[in-house]
């Protein structure tokens, strides 16, 4: 179990560019010898991509919810009018 956590940490450091140049070369040499490491790197990259996509979608959902509140709440009608006026063509 500990070995897999160490591998995840090493891959994370590699992908984020936090390895020293010598450690980077050693890690890359290890990928030539260890095909499982290449697969682990690809899986971790895919995981990071999914997390980024999920985070973006959650943020977009939050922004849409706030926009709906601002657009429909009477106390925010003046604010919405000012925003609309910013985008009107003269």
C-alpha angles and dihedrals in degrees: 000000000000091000092057091050089051090050092050090050092048092049091047091051090047095049093046093048094241095129120104112247093257092048089047091056091047091049092049090049088052090055089059090056100037117055090181088062090056089053091047090052091051092048091050091049090051090049092051090050091052092048091051091048092048091048092050091050092049091050091048090051091051092049091050091050092052091046090053091051092049093046096050106032112095093216089063098048093103091052092049091050091053091050091048090050090055090064099041117113114232 
